[in-house]
Amino acid sequence: MELLSARPSGLAGSPGEIVVDSGLPALDCRILDISPAGATLALPDAAAVPETITLAVAGEFVMRRCRVVRRGRDRLVVAFEMPA
């Protein structure tokens, strides 16, 4: 399942970084699809990514807190956590 955007996003295809809270180095990824609710990410080893991450997208000044909702061998579908 990929999160489909209501309209095409200029961010699809952009590079991104997955930041984990454990202090490990950021993981490079590619944004396959993005919507206001979440994103589909491509990366070499999705199994190495924890359930909660922060996503930084190249060209944006916002970092999004995310939780993994679906995991494939080389893809993640994440939902953006909304601030309380």
DRENDO-1510 file (C-alpha; in Angstrom, 1 decimal, always signed):
<recs>
REC; n; res; u; v; w
REC; 1; MET; +0.0; +0.0; +0.0 .
REC; 2; GLU; +1.3; +3.4; -0.9 .
REC; 3; LEU; -0.1; +6.6; +0.4 .
REC; 4; LEU; -1.5; +8.4; -2.6 .
REC; 5; SER; -1.5; +12.1; -2.9 .
REC; 6; ALA; -4.6; +14.1; -3.9 .
REC; 7; ARG; -2.4; +15.9; -6.4 .
REC; 8; PRO; +1.2; +15.3; -7.6 .
REC; 9; SER; +3.8; +16.5; -5.2 .
REC; 10; GLY; +7.0; +18.2; -6.4 .
REC; 11; LEU; +8.8; +16.3; -3.6 .
REC; 12; ALA; +8.2; +12.8; -5.1 .
REC; 13; GLY; +11.6; +11.6; -6.2 .
REC; 14; SER; +13.5; +13.9; -3.8 .
REC; 15; PRO; +16.3; +12.6; -1.6 .
REC; 16; GLY; +15.6; +12.4; +2.1 .
REC; 17; GLU; +17.2; +11.3; +5.3 .
REC; 18; ILE; +15.8; +9.1; +8.1 .
REC; 19; VAL; +17.0; +10.2; +11.5 .
REC; 20; VAL; +16.7; +7.8; +14.4 .
REC; 21; ASP; +16.7; +8.8; +18.0 .
REC; 22; SER; +19.4; +6.4; +19.0 .
REC; 23; GLY; +22.2; +8.6; +17.8 .
REC; 24; LEU; +23.0; +6.4; +14.8 .
REC; 25; PRO; +24.0; +8.1; +11.5 .
REC; 26; ALA; +21.1; +9.2; +9.3 .
REC; 27; LEU; +20.0; +6.8; +6.6 .
REC; 28; ASP; +19.6; +8.0; +3.0 .
REC; 29; CYS; +16.3; +7.4; +1.3 .
REC; 30; ARG; +14.2; +8.5; -1.7 .
REC; 31; ILE; +10.7; +9.9; -1.4 .
REC; 32; LEU; +8.5; +7.8; -3.8 .
REC; 33; ASP; +5.2; +9.5; -2.8 .
REC; 34; ILE; +4.2; +12.0; -0.2 .
REC; 35; SER; +0.9; +13.4; +1.0 .
REC; 36; PRO; -0.2; +15.5; +4.0 .
REC; 37; ALA; -0.7; +12.2; +6.0 .
REC; 38; GLY; +2.5; +10.3; +5.2 .
REC; 39; ALA; +5.0; +9.1; +2.7 .
REC; 40; THR; +6.4; +6.1; +0.9 .
REC; 41; LEU; +10.1; +5.8; +1.1 .
REC; 42; ALA; +12.7; +3.7; -0.8 .
REC; 43; LEU; +15.9; +2.7; +0.9 .
REC; 44; PRO; +18.3; -0.3; +0.7 .
REC; 45; ASP; +17.4; -2.0; +4.0 .
REC; 46; ALA; +13.9; -1.1; +5.5 .
REC; 47; ALA; +14.4; -3.8; +8.2 .
REC; 48; ALA; +17.1; -1.7; +9.9 .
REC; 49; VAL; +14.7; +1.2; +10.5 .
REC; 50; PRO; +12.9; +1.5; +13.9 .
REC; 51; GLU; +9.2; +2.0; +14.3 .
REC; 52; THR; +9.5; +5.7; +15.0 .
REC; 53; ILE; +11.7; +8.0; +13.0 .
REC; 54; THR; +12.2; +11.6; +11.9 .
REC; 55; LEU; +12.1; +12.3; +8.1 .
REC; 56; ALA; +14.1; +15.2; +6.6 .
REC; 57; VAL; +13.3; +15.9; +2.9 .
REC; 58; ALA; +15.9; +17.7; +0.8 .
REC; 59; GLY; +14.8; +21.3; +0.0 .
REC; 60; GLU; +12.5; +21.6; +3.1 .
REC; 61; PHE; +13.2; +23.2; +6.4 .
REC; 62; VAL; +10.7; +20.9; +8.3 .
REC; 63; MET; +11.5; +17.6; +9.9 .
REC; 64; ARG; +8.5; +15.3; +10.3 .
REC; 65; ARG; +8.0; +12.8; +13.1 .
REC; 66; CYS; +6.8; +9.5; +11.6 .
REC; 67; ARG; +5.7; +6.0; +12.5 .
REC; 68; VAL; +6.2; +3.1; +10.2 .
REC; 69; VAL; +2.8; +1.6; +9.1 .
REC; 70; ARG; +4.1; -0.8; +6.5 .
REC; 71; ARG; +7.5; -2.3; +5.8 .
REC; 72; GLY; +8.8; -4.0; +2.7 .
REC; 73; ARG; +12.3; -5.2; +1.9 .
REC; 74; ASP; +13.4; -1.9; +0.4 .
REC; 75; ARG; +10.3; +0.3; +1.1 .
REC; 76; LEU; +8.6; +1.9; +4.1 .
REC; 77; VAL; +5.2; +3.5; +4.3 .
REC; 78; VAL; +5.2; +6.1; +7.1 .
REC; 79; ALA; +2.4; +8.1; +8.7 .
REC; 80; PHE; +3.2; +11.6; +9.9 .
REC; 81; GLU; +2.5; +12.2; +13.6 .
REC; 82; MET; +0.4; +15.3; +14.2 .
REC; 83; PRO; +1.6; +17.7; +16.9 .
REC; 84; ALA; -0.7; +17.6; +20.0 .
</recs>
